[in-house]
């Protein structure tokens, strides 16, 4: 028996995120804030090319190990199933689109900065409910997951915390669209 790199997109994403966190906590303390955090609307300048890079890279940066582990426990659980269902490049495309949409909406609508993979987590959660999707049907699992997860996020958005429920909701919306319009490989 040997260890297989069974999910290249998900595993590479997890390892890169862990390396960024290790570097930001040891050798490069400002790494996360300088390259992996999208500024809020009052600080985002569309003329700054680095801000456009951060729109994509914010899903790699995390505030601490608890933040990273809570996101990647879901990503490592759900991601390989989705990668097998949709393909590695297709999943990478979905992650990039979700990063862009959550990052750009946050930058233009919300005053707070954004970092972390929670939008990607919610994209994967909603997308996973479509793994047995057939044309002309809406999976009941999708309706239940949508109700439970996004309902909770809407409810939590009224509490004062450091969590971007907005990114969760937008990520879930992206996953729903991918599920409806991006057919799984057969």
C-alpha positions, 0 to 999 in steps of 0.5 A: 500500500502507498499514499496517493495524492488523490485530490490534487486541487484540494490537497494543494489548496490545503498545503498552500494555505497551511504554508502561508499560515506557518510563514505568517506566524514565523518568518513573515508576520505581515504576509497574510495582511499584505497578500491574503486579505481583501480590504473593505470598501473604504480601503479598496482601491481599484487602481491598486493591482495588488487589491485585484490579486487579493480578491483571489488570494484571500481564500488562502489566508487565515487568521490562526490555526483554529480558523484554518482547521475549521475551514479545511476540515470541511474542504478536506471532507467534501472537496475530494468527492467534488473533485472526483465528480467535477474534475480537478480543473473544474473545481479549481475554477469554481474555487477561483470564481467563488473567491472572486465573487466573495472578494469583490462584493466584500470590497465594494459593499462591506467596510471590513476586510475579508480573509479565509476559505469559508466562502469556498466551504459554503460553495462546496457544501451547497454544491455537494447536495447536487452530486446526484442532480438530474435535469428537471429536478431539484434535490430535496437535500439541496433545499434542506442544506440551503435552509439549514446552513444559509438560514443559520448564516442569516440569523448569525449575521445579526450578531456582533462577531468576526465572522463574515456571514456575507461570504458564507451566503455568497459562497453558498449562492455560488455553489448553488449556481454551479450545481444547477448549471455545471454538470458533473462528469459522468 
